[in-house]
Amino acid sequence: MSIKPEAGHPQEILLAEPRGFCAGVDRAIEIVERAIIKFGAPIYVRHEIVHNTYVVNDLKDKGAIFIEELSDVPPGATLVFSAHGVSRAVQEEAVQRGFQIFDATCPLVSKVHVEVAKLHKEGYEFIMIGHKGHPEVEGTMGQLDSGIHLVEDVADVARIQPSQTTLLAVVTQTTLSVDDAAEISAAVKARFPQVREPKQQDICYATQNRQDAVKVMSPQVDVLIVVGSPTSSNSNRLRELAAKLGTEAYMVDDATELQESWFEGRTRVGLTAGASAPEVLVKAVIDRIRALGAVSVRKMEGIEETIKFPLPKGLRMNSEQTLEADGSRLHESGH
């Protein structure tokens, strides 16, 4: 039985479409879950498999151990690289230490790595647009020993000093703000007119789709809630985008972080989730907002994402293991 809405409390929740898990996150989580079932706990994962507290804790409960240094992994163990990708130095160290390795790097990040390696052989230097310290940026920049220059904003573009400008290419972190990246790219092009740009932008389809949905939703709501962890780049960009569009916006790890004051005098609430946030968290947020008085939930029209990335070889299971795996899945459809 729904609660009768009180004056000044939310009455409708507008759900973004698409939201939540993308194909790269789905694949990364499934790699860890399957490895645990096939090879037994513990399975070691370098860095958080994806940037979501709930997902990481769930996998810890199932037998994953998250580490940053490969020296913390015992000899002969099974190791998974996170969805963000790793440097060549980390890859080489893992091979030297003799681990059984499964690479959960998102294929769209791997595509950037392949492009960097290919153009480097042709003599190119690179300008990378991204956030310093983010594991994806460290992984991409770590594909080369030198010749890759990080820019975080337009001001950085004026400061970098590549050794030559004839063969210069630009690459980007896959989870940036589409608009911010376009602005920085324009500054790069203005300073280095000959710069080579990617045939297709490096920002991934899921980041683009979720940002586009927020652009459509923002003018229609009084406040917007983004479900995502503080470390999630793409979730942070969703909140920032809504705020830039003039909509009050908050990001929460889960429903316990919602504050009643955010909804006072707000009739319609927008709700979305970053690409690493599971639908179970969205449902809990809906329940909490309903408890504050919302009586209806309406799903926006949006792009239906059907892309699915293949799993690495060596993780196929027999039918009995597959049934067990399906029972352990973090994923709920809800889309």
N, C-alpha and C positions, 0 to 999 in steps of 0.2 A: 504494500500500500504506500503510495507516494505521499510525501509531506506537503501540506498546503503551503504555497509560497508566501513568505512574509514580505511586507512592503520593504523595498530597498535591498532585497536579496535576489540572487540570480534566478531566472526562470527558464532559460534555455541554454543548452550547451551545443556549440557548433564544433563538429569534429573534422579536423583536416584530413584530406585524402590526397595523396598517400601520407602516411606517417609511420614511425617505428622502423622495425628491422628492414634492412636492405639485403640484397643477395650476398654481398661480401660478408656481412655480419652473420647471416644465417649459415653460410659455409664455414666460417671460422669456428663458431660455436659447435657445429656438427662435427668438425674435425676433432675437437677436444673430447666431445662426448663419445664419439666412436672409438677414439684411441683408448679411452679409459675402459670401455667395454671389451675391446679386442685384446688389449695388452695388460689390463689390470692397473689399478692405482698403485703408486702415484704416477701421474703424467706431469712432466714439468713444462711450464709455459713461460717463454721469455716475454716479460712485460704483460700487463693486463691484455687478455685476448681481444677485448673491445673495451672502450671506455664507458663501462656501466657498472655501478656498485652491485646491483642486484644480480646481474649475470655472473660477475666474478665470484661473488659469495656462493651462488648456486653451484658453480663449477668446483669451487673449493670443497663444498660439502660432498660432491661426487668423487673427489679424489685428485683434483688438479692442484698443483703447487706452483704459484707464480713467483718468478725470480727475475732479477735484473742482470746478475752476473753469472756467466756460464760456469764459473768456479763453484757455484752453489749446487750444481747438478752432478749427481754421482755417476761414475763411469758406467757405461752400458745402458743408461736410462733412455727413455723416450722423451724427446723434446719437440715442442710445437712453437714455431715463430708466430707472433701475434699478427692480426689483420693489418697492422700499420706498416709491416715490412721491416727489414733489418739491413744493416750495412754489409758490405762484402767482408769486412774484418770479422764480424760476428758469424757470418756464414762459414768462413774458413776456419775459425776457432772451433765451431761446433763439429765440423767434419774431422778436424785434427783430434778432438777429444773422443771421437768414436760414438757419438750418440746416434740413436735411430731418430731421424729428423722428419717432421711433417711441417710443410710450409703453409701456414694459413694466411699469408699475405693476400690481401684483396687483389684479384686479377687486374683491377683498374689501376692499382698502385704498381703492380708488377709491370704493366704496360709502360708506365713512366720510366721505370728502371731500365727496361729494354731499350727505350728510345734514347735515354742518356748514354748507355753503353755503345749503342750503334753510332750516334753522332760524335761521341768522344773519339772513336776510331777514325773518324773523318776529320778530326782536328778541331772540333768545336769546343768552346767554353760555354758555360751556362749561367743564366740568371734564374734563380729559383724564387718564386713568390710563395711565402709561407710563414709560419710562426716558429720563431727560434725555440728550440727545446722540445718541440712536438716530435714524438717518435717517428712519425711518417717522414718528416723533414730530415731527421737524423739518418733515417734509412736511405732516403733518396740521395742526400748529399754524400753519404758514405759509400755510394757506388763508385766514387772517384777519389783519388788521393788529393787532387787539387783541381782548380779551374771551374769551380761551381760557387757562385756568389749569391748569398741569401739577401732578399729584400722583403721587409715586413710592411712597408708603407711607401708612399710616393717620395717622401724625403730621403729614404734609403737609396732610391734610384740615382739621385744626384751624387751620392757618396762612393758608390762602388767603382773600382778601377780594374776592369778586365785587362789582361795583357795584350789583347788584340780585339778588334771589333769587326773584322771581316767575317769570321766564323763564330757567330754568337747565337745561341738559342735560348728560348725561355720555356721553363716548365713550372707547374704550380702544384701545390698541395691539393689533394682531391676534395678536401672538406671546407674550402674557404667560402666566404661570402662571394657570390657570383658578381655582384656589383662592385665590391671592393677590388676584386681581382681584375675586373675590366678596367677600373680606374688606374691601377698600378701598371697593368699591361700597356695602357695608352701612354703612360709616362716613360716606360721602357722604350716603346716604339718611337716616341718623340726624341729621346736622347740617342737611341741607336736605331736609325731608320732601316738598317739592313737586317735587323734581328729576325731570326727564324722563329715563327710561332707554330704551335702544334696544329696538325691538320684538323683535329677535333680537340676542343678544350679539355684540359686534364681534369677539371672539376667534374666529379662523377654525376651520373644521371640521378642518383638518389638525393644527393645534396641539392642539385638543381630543382628537382621535383618538389622537395619539401619546402624550399625557399619560395618557389612559385606559388605553392598552396597558401603560405603565410601572406604573401602579397595580396592574394585574392580575399583571404579571410579577414585581414587586419581592419579594413574599413567597415566591416560588418559587425564587429564585436566591441564591447566596452573594455574588456580586459582579456589578455591572452596568456595561457599557461603552456609552457614547454616542459615536457617530461624528459629529463636528461641529467646525466651526472656532470659535476663541475669540470671534469677533465675532458668532456666530449666536445671537440671542436665544432662539429656540425650542429650540435644542440645549442651551444653558445651563439652561433651565428643566427639561428632562428629567433632567439630572444632579441638579439641586437637589431635584426631586420625589422621586427615588429615595432620596437621602440623608435627606430629611425622613421618609420611610417606614421608615428604619432600615437601608437596604441600602447597603453600601459601593459607591460609584459613581465612575467616572472618565470624563472626556471626552477624546477623542483626535482630532487632525486626520487622522491616518492610522495604519496598522499599525506604523510605525516608532516611534511614541510609547508603544506597549504596554510595560509593565515586568513581567518574569517574577514579581517578588515579589508583584504584585497577585493572582496566581492560586495561590499556595502555600496549600495546605489548603482550597482552594475547589473543590468538586466540580462545581457547576453554574454556568455563566456566562450572564448575560442580555446580549443585544446588541440595540441599537436605533440609529437614526440620525435626526438632525434633518431638517427638511423641505428643507434646501438641500444635503444630503450625498448624492452619487450612490452607487448600489448597488455600483459597482466597488470603492469603499473598504470597504464592508461585507464583500465577498468576500475582500479582502486581510486584513482583521482575522480573519475565520474561518480562513483558511489559517494565520495566525500562531498562533492559539490551538490549532488542530489540531497544529501542530508542537510545542506544549508538552504534548500528550498527549490532547487531546479526541478522542473517537472517534465521537461522534454529534452531529448538528445537527437540532434539532426546531423546526419553525415553529409558533408559537402560533396559535390561532384568533383572528380579529379581523375588524374591518370592512374590506370591500373597497371601496376608493375608485375611483369610476368618473367623477368630475367632470372635465370638460375645458373650458378657457376658449378662446374664439375668438381668433385672431390679428388684429392691426390690419390695416386695408386697406392695400394697397400692397406686401404681402409674398407675394402668390401667385406661384407659379413655374410654368414649363412643365415637362413631364415629365422632360426631361434634367436640368434643375437640381434637381428633386425627388430624383432618383436620387442625384445628387452630395451633396445635403443629407443624405439618409438615411445615406450612407456616413460623414459627418462627425459624426454625432450622439454627444453625450456619454452619452446615455441607454442604459442596459441594463435590460431588463425586470426580471428577478430578483425581482419582487414576487409 
